[in-house]
Amino acid sequence: MGIWLGPNGIEVEALVMNDRPCLRITRLVGGKRTLVADCADVREVSRYVDLAELVMADDDERQRFGHVTA
């Protein structure tokens, strides 16, 4: 669907869980990705990350933000 990157290893991924849309927030810590929250909408995501700091993921942005490529 879509992945957005933020500072400090934050990654927000749009996905479907149990036939419902979900925004999964994870953080890269010590080389391992850990779950922060599964959110039902963008308002919930804003509790965990400043939405203005998120950028759409591509290879250049993944490198710039220090995210590990899959």
Backbone as CSV, one residue per row, in Angstrom:
resi,resn,N_x,N_y,N_z,CA_x,CA_y,CA_z,C_x,C_y,C_z
1,MET,0.827,-1.177,0.000,0.000,0.000,0.000,0.876,1.246,0.000
2,GLY,1.426,1.606,1.161,2.288,2.764,1.228,3.098,2.758,2.502
3,ILE,4.289,3.340,2.426,5.160,3.437,3.595,5.676,4.860,3.680
4,TRP,5.608,5.428,4.877,6.132,6.760,5.140,7.208,6.650,6.202
5,LEU,8.241,7.452,6.062,9.377,7.429,6.985,9.418,8.708,7.795
6,GLY,9.910,8.574,9.006,10.090,9.721,9.878,11.436,9.633,10.573
7,PRO,11.756,10.654,11.334,13.035,10.658,12.048,13.082,9.579,13.133
8,ASN,14.279,9.294,13.587,14.494,8.340,14.680,13.996,6.935,14.360
9,GLY,14.073,6.540,13.071,13.725,5.178,12.699,12.241,4.883,12.605
10,ILE,11.409,5.911,12.661,9.957,5.703,12.581,9.560,5.325,11.165
11,GLU,8.667,4.344,11.060,8.114,3.935,9.783,6.618,3.715,9.973
12,VAL,5.820,4.285,9.078,4.368,4.119,9.115,3.972,3.392,7.838
13,GLU,3.321,2.263,7.991,2.941,1.447,6.844,1.428,1.289,6.802
14,ALA,0.837,1.581,5.649,-0.591,1.358,5.448,-0.795,-0.083,5.020
15,LEU,-1.640,-0.797,5.739,-1.896,-2.191,5.420,-3.318,-2.560,5.797
16,VAL,-3.706,-3.785,5.512,-5.036,-4.281,5.855,-4.873,-5.445,6.821
17,MET,-5.573,-5.346,7.947,-5.561,-6.418,8.949,-7.003,-6.792,9.257
18,ASN,-7.317,-8.067,9.148,-8.681,-8.537,9.409,-9.706,-7.773,8.582
19,ASP,-9.384,-7.552,7.309,-10.250,-6.861,6.358,-10.509,-5.394,6.716
20,ARG,-9.659,-4.797,7.539,-9.796,-3.383,7.904,-8.483,-2.653,7.647
21,PRO,-8.564,-1.401,7.186,-7.330,-0.635,6.994,-6.656,-0.356,8.333
22,CYS,-5.342,-0.339,8.304,-4.563,-0.125,9.522,-3.302,0.655,9.156
23,LEU,-2.876,1.501,10.045,-1.607,2.204,9.895,-0.689,1.700,11.004
24,ARG,0.323,0.921,10.624,1.235,0.316,11.590,2.457,1.208,11.755
25,ILE,2.743,1.565,12.994,3.915,2.377,13.313,4.960,1.473,13.945
26,THR,6.163,1.495,13.367,7.281,0.757,13.934,8.470,1.701,14.067
27,ARG,9.440,1.281,14.874,10.656,2.074,15.069,11.853,1.137,14.984
28,LEU,12.889,1.592,14.291,14.126,0.836,14.180,14.980,1.141,15.404
29,VAL,15.237,0.098,16.208,16.019,0.253,17.429,17.096,-0.827,17.444
30,GLY,18.348,-0.415,17.437,19.443,-1.379,17.482,19.431,-2.354,16.318
31,GLY,19.016,-1.881,15.146,18.986,-2.734,13.970,17.769,-3.625,13.872
32,LYS,16.861,-3.553,14.854,15.643,-4.366,14.836,14.418,-3.458,14.824
33,ARG,13.413,-3.859,14.057,12.189,-3.086,13.954,11.231,-3.533,15.053
34,THR,10.746,-2.593,15.859,9.827,-2.916,16.944,8.494,-2.207,16.720
35,LEU,7.419,-2.859,17.100,6.082,-2.309,16.945,5.849,-1.204,17.962
36,VAL,5.365,-0.072,17.487,4.985,1.032,18.362,3.478,1.003,18.566
37,ALA,2.717,0.938,17.460,1.253,0.927,17.555,0.640,0.539,16.225
38,ASP,-0.561,-0.004,16.293,-1.415,-0.189,15.128,-2.556,0.814,15.288
39,CYS,-2.715,1.683,14.303,-3.681,2.775,14.402,-4.783,2.620,13.368
40,ALA,-5.990,3.038,13.751,-7.136,2.953,12.857,-7.193,4.123,11.884
41,ASP,-6.592,5.258,12.265,-6.655,6.431,11.391,-5.457,7.349,11.639
42,VAL,-5.362,8.368,10.807,-4.228,9.296,10.863,-4.198,10.070,12.178
43,ARG,-5.351,10.366,12.723,-5.402,11.080,14.006,-4.667,10.289,15.092
44,GLU,-4.855,8.985,15.095,-4.138,8.146,16.061,-2.635,8.178,15.800
45,VAL,-2.244,8.134,14.531,-0.823,8.176,14.183,-0.189,9.445,14.738
46,SER,-0.919,10.554,14.685,-0.368,11.839,15.142,-0.056,11.854,16.630
47,ARG,-0.565,10.904,17.378,-0.219,10.791,18.805,1.216,10.305,19.003
48,TYR,1.737,9.617,17.978,3.048,8.991,18.087,4.139,9.684,17.275
49,VAL,3.742,10.406,16.210,4.729,11.011,15.325,4.152,12.304,14.743
50,ASP,5.021,13.286,14.539,4.622,14.534,13.893,4.390,14.249,12.411
51,LEU,3.164,14.354,11.967,2.819,14.016,10.588,3.580,14.859,9.577
52,ALA,3.936,16.070,9.937,4.664,16.967,9.032,6.075,16.456,8.742
53,GLU,6.594,15.564,9.572,7.944,15.040,9.384,7.982,13.767,8.544
54,LEU,6.818,13.220,8.203,6.775,11.984,7.425,6.970,12.267,5.943
55,VAL,7.728,11.394,5.284,7.926,11.474,3.834,7.654,10.097,3.243
56,MET,7.163,10.084,2.007,6.903,8.818,1.317,8.219,8.083,1.100
57,ALA,8.202,6.802,1.368,9.427,6.008,1.275,9.793,5.714,-0.174
58,ASP,11.048,5.951,-0.495,11.681,5.450,-1.706,13.120,5.165,-1.303
59,ASP,13.917,4.609,-2.178,15.272,4.214,-1.797,16.099,5.387,-1.274
60,ASP,15.979,6.567,-1.904,16.742,7.734,-1.456,16.321,8.172,-0.058
61,GLU,15.019,8.212,0.174,14.524,8.628,1.491,14.881,7.594,2.556
62,ARG,14.818,6.302,2.214,15.181,5.271,3.189,16.629,5.453,3.629
63,GLN,17.501,5.769,2.681,18.902,5.973,3.006,19.074,7.255,3.821
64,ARG,18.404,8.315,3.428,18.527,9.605,4.113,18.058,9.502,5.569
65,PHE,17.003,8.744,5.800,16.476,8.615,7.146,17.132,7.476,7.933
66,GLY,18.064,6.746,7.284,18.789,5.698,7.988,18.015,4.419,8.166
67,HIS,17.019,4.173,7.309,16.234,2.950,7.404,16.916,1.840,6.609
68,VAL,16.761,0.647,7.107,17.351,-0.518,6.446,16.439,-0.912,5.290
69,THR,17.015,-1.124,4.113,16.213,-1.565,2.978,15.949,-3.050,3.089
70,ALA,14.768,-3.462,2.644,14.383,-4.874,2.743,15.038,-5.697,1.665
